[in-house]
Amino acid sequence: MTATSNDPLHGVTLQHILTTLVEHYEWQGLAERIDIRCFKSDPSIKSSLTFLRKTPWAREKVEGLYVKLMRTKPPLD
């Protein structure tokens, strides 16, 4: 049996992760938490997704921040 049900990122797209983080922190807050140029200089979802898909270390940081946010954010229900 796989542990995917315990994986907080299971079934969550990178676009959803990034959109959620931008909605919560805005670009400036995201850039303060993760030092990536595409978050600081003319940021956009499209350019950031392109960078994150090609850069595993940056994607890991973004996914980690998302998991941390989801653990502290109260559910919308």
N, C-alpha and C positions, 0 to 999 in steps of 0.2 A: 504494500500500500504506500502511495506517495504522500508526502507532507505538504502538498500544494494547498490544502485547506487551511493550513496554519500560516501560509505565506501571505502577509498583508498586501503584497503587490500582485497576487494571482488575479488575472483578469483585468488588471488596471493598465490602461495604455499610458505611454510616456506623455502623450499630448494631454491626457486628463491630469496626470501628475503635475505637469508644468503649469497648466491652466489654473489648477487649484492653488498652487503655491503663489502664483502671480496675483490671484484674487485675494489671497490672505495677506501676503507680505508686500505686494506691489513690486515692481522691478527694482527699485532702490533697496528695499529691505532684503530682497533675494540676493542682490549683489553684495550686500553687507555680510550676509551669512555664508555665501559661496562666492569666492573670488574668481569669477569667470568673466572675461571681457565681453562676451555676447550678452551678459546681463547688464552691463554698464554702458556700452557704446551703442546707441540706437537699437535697443532691444526689441525683439519681436518673437512671437511664438514660433514662427516658421524658421527663422535663422537659428534660434536656440535649439529647436528639435534637430535640425541638421547637424549642429555641433555635437549635441549630446549623443546622437546615434553613432557618431564616429569616434567618440572619446569616452572609453569605459570608466576612467577614474572620475570624470565629471558627472557622468550618469549615476554612478554609485552615490556620489554626494547628494545629488538631487533626490534620488530615491530614498536615501536615508533621512533627509529633511522631511520628505513627505510622510514617511512612516512615523517619525517623531511627532509631526503635526497631527496626524490622524489619532495618535494615542492620547494627545492632550486636548483635542477639540471635542466638545460634546456632540453627540449625534443630532442630526436635524429632525429626527422623529418627535 
